[in-house]
Amino acid sequence: MKIAKQSPAPGGQTYKIREPFSATVVSVERISAADSTEDIRHIIMDITGSNLHYVEGQSVGVIPPGSMPEGKPHKLRLYSIASPRQGDADQPNRLGLCVKRVVEDQGHQTYYGVASNYLCDLKPGDKVSITGPVGPTFVLPEDTGMNLILVATGTGIAPFRAMLQYIYQDTIEWSGRVMLVYGARTSKEAVYMNTVCDDLSRFHRPGRCSIYTALSREQTNAVGGKMYVQNRLEENLDELTELMTSENFSAYLCGLKGMGPGVEAAVSQAAERLGRNWDEWKLELKKAGKWNVEVY
C-alpha cells in the first residue's frame, strides 16, 4: 500500500493568513505533570466545515488575536499537527496540537510567548483562526516497507505521535521497522509518554517498533553525563546501523535545534560502520527526501 505525499490531501482546502478558518476549541488538556515546571498542553480543535485535509507531519498556522506594540497584527505561528489524518482519537474533523507555554525570565522582566500563552489559555467553545495545512516534505514516505528513524525533543514529538497512530492503529500495516528516540528533561515532561498521557508507549513492539526516552535530568549516559537523544542512539548503535544497512530508511528530526550536531555524530558512526562517508551520504539522503529536519 502507498501513502501519497501531498500538501494538502486531494480535494482539501488550504487556508491563507488573509482568509483563515475559524476552528472551535473542543478541549485543552495539560499533558505535563501538574508539579512540572513546564506547562505543555494537548489542544483539540473542531475543523468541521473547513474541508481541510492534512497528512501526518504537516503543520497549521495559528493567528493570535490582537496586535503588536507598533500596531501591526501578531505574526503567524506554525505548529506541527499531533493527530493523524483520521482525526484526533479517530474522530473526524478533530485536529490536535501540542503546545508548550513559553514563560522566560529575561533579567528585569518576564517574557510571555504570545501564541503559546494564547493557546494554552483557551477554553472549550473558543474560536481560533488557523491557516494551512503546510509542509509537503516532512511526511511519511510512499514505501510502507521503509524503516523510519524518528528523533524528537520536547514538543517536537507532536508529528511522531500522529505518524505512529496512523501507522499502528488507523489504516495500514507498516512493514518497515521504526525507531523513536524522544528527549525531555524529566519523565514529567515526556508528553504522550508519562503518567498523565501515555499515547505512545503502547506502540512499542519488539522487532518492529522501538521507543526510547532520553531524560537529561533523570538519566545518565555511559560516562556519567546527562542522557541526551544522541547518547541513546549511540547506546543502540547496532539497531541504528541495522535500520540503515539496506539504505531503505527515512530519518526525521524534530525539536530543539541544538540536538542536530549530536544526532548527526551518532548517525555518522553508523554510516562509518557501513563504509559510508556521512557528509556525502547525507546530501544523497536529503536529495531523495530521506533526511528530514524541522528544528527551532
N, C-alpha and C positions, 0 to 999 in steps of 0.2 A: 504493500500500500504506500502511496505517496502523500506527502504533505506539501501543498503548494506554497512557495514563498510569495507573499502578497502583502500589500500595504495600500489600502485595506483589502479585506476579502472581497471577491467579486460581488458586485451589487451593493456594496456598502457605501456609506456616506462619509466623506471627510469634512470635518468642521474646521473653519479658519477663525483666527482671532477676531475678525470683524463680524463674523456670523457664527458664534459658538452655540453649542447645545446646552440647554438648561437641564442638568441632571438633578434628581431628587435623592437626598441622603436617606438611606434605609437604616444604617446603624454605624456607630463609631465605637469600636471596642479597643481598649488598651490591651496590648499583647506582650508588653514587657511587664515584669513583676511589679506589683504595687510599691514595693520598697526599693525598686531600682532607681538610680539617678537619671536614667534615660526613659523618656515618655515616648513610646512607639505605639502607633495605633493602626488597626486594620479598619479601613473605611469602605463601606459598601454603598454604591450608588445605583439607583434605578435609571436605566437609559431607555426605557420603553418609549417607542415613537421616534427614536433617533435614526434607525436603520444604520447604526454604527456597528460595523463588524470588524473585530480585531483578531489577530493571532498572537500566540504566546511569544513574548519577547518585545512586543511593541509598547508604546507609551501614549499617554494622553497628556494634553496641556491643561493646566488649571489657571484661571484668571482671577486673582484675588480682587475683591471689591475695593473701591476707594482709589486714592491716588498718592503718589509720592510727594514729599515736601514741596518740590518745584511745580507741582500741579499736574504732572503727567500721570497717566494711568499706570498701575503697577504692571511690571513685566510678567510675561507668561512664564510659568514654571512647568517643566516636564517631569512626569512621574511614571515609572515602569508599572505596567499593569500586573497585578498579583493574582489574577484569576484566569483560568483557561477560557477558550472561546465559547464553551458551553455555558459560561456564566459562573459566578461565584456560588459554591455549593451546588453546582449543576442547576442553578436557577437561571433560565434565560433572561437576558436584559439586566443582569446584576453584574456590575463591574467593581472589582476590588482594588484598593490602593494600600500600600504600606508606607506610612509617613512617620518620620521622627520629628518631634517638636524641637526646634532649634532655639536654644537659650544659651547665649555665650557671654561670659564676663569679659568685657573689654576695658579693663582698667577702672576708670571712674564711672562707667555706665554699663548697663546690661543690654545686649543686643537680642531682640526677639525676631526670629525669622518670620517674614510677613506671611508667606504662603503656608508654611508648616503650622504656625500657630492658628491661622485661619481655619485650616482643615481639621486640626486636632480639636478645635472648639466647636465644630459643627454639631448640630442636633438633628435627629430624625425629622424629616419634612423640610429641612432647609434646601435651598436651591444652590447649585454650583455651576458656574459657566465653564465648560470644558471644550477642548479642541482635539483634533486628531481623528483617527489614530495615526501615529507616525513611527518610522523605524522599519525600513524594509530589509535590513541586514541582520539584526540581532534576533533571528528567528530560527526555528528548528530546520534542519536540513531536509531535503526531499527524500533522501535514502533512510528508511526506517531501520536499516541494519547497521547504521553508523554508530560508532562509540562516541559518547559525549563526556567531555571533561568540563565540569562546571565549578567555578571558584567564585565565592562571594564573600563580602564583608558587610556587616551592618544591614541596612535596608536594601542592599544590593541583592538580597535573597529573593526579592519580590518576583522577578521574571522566572526564577528557577522553581518557585512554588507553582507558578502557572504551568511551566513545562512538565514537571513531574506529575501533576494532577492530570494533565492531558494524556501523557504517555501511559500512566499506570491505572487510571480509573475511568477514563472517559470513552474514547472511541477506538483506540488502536492497540495493537500488541507490538511494542518496540522490541526488536530482536537484538539491537545493539546493546552494549553494556554502558552503564552510567556510573560516573564517579563524581560525587559532590563533596566539596570541601568548603565549610562555612566558618568564617571567623567572626567572633564577637568578643567583647571584653569579659563578660561573665555569662553564666548559664541563664541568668535572669533576663539578659538582653538578647539571647539567641532566639529570636522570634520565630514562630512556627515550629520551634523545637524545644520548648520549655514547658513548665508546669501549667502555664496559663493557656497556651495554644500549641498543640503538638500535631500539626498537619503533615509534617514531612517524615518523621521517624518511621511511620508505618510503611513507607515505600522502600525501606532497606531490605534488600533481598540478596542473600549470599550468591555470588557468581553472576548477578545481574545488575544490582544497584547498590553501590557502596556509599554510605553517608558518614562523613567525619566532621567533627567540630574542632575548632582551634580557639580555646578560651584563654586569651592572653593574661588575664589576671587570676586565673584559677588553675591553669595547667602549665607545665614546664616542658621544654624540649629536651633533646638528648644531652645537651651540655649544661642544663640547669637554667637556661634563659626562658623568657616568655615564649609561649606557644603561639605561633602565627600560622597562617594558611600555608606559607611556603615550607614550614617545618613539617606539617602534616603530609605535604606532597613528598618531601624527602624521606619521611618515615615509610611511606608507601610507594617508594620508587619502583619496586618490582611491578606493582599493579599499574602504575602510570606508564611504565615502559611497555608493558603488555598491551595496553589500550592503544598505544601509538605505533606498535610494531608493524601492522599492515598498512599504516597511513590512512586507514579508514576511520578517521576520527575528526571531530569538530570540537574546538575549545571555546569557552565563553568565560570572560572575566567581568564581574560587575560589582562595583562598590568603590571604596576609597582608592584614590589614585596611587597612594603610597605603596600598595601591595604589588604593583606591577613588576618592579625590578626583582623582588624576591621570588615571585611566582615564575618569572622567566628564567631565573637562575636555576630553579628546581627542574623546570621543563628542559632546560638545556642539558642537564645531567642525563636525562632520559634520552635526549637526542644523541648525546655523545656515546651512550651505550649502543645505540643503533648505527653508529658510524656516520652520523649526520652533523653538519655544521649548523648550529641553531639559527644564527643570523640569516643564513641563506635559506634555510628551510622555512623560517617564519615568513619571509617575503613570498614564498610559494603558497603557503597556507593562507595568507591574507588575500592574495590574488584569487584563490579558489573559494574564498568565503569560509575558511575553516579556522580562522583565528579572529575572534570577535571580542572587542573590548569596549565596555561602557564604564568609564570611571569618572569621578568628580573630586 
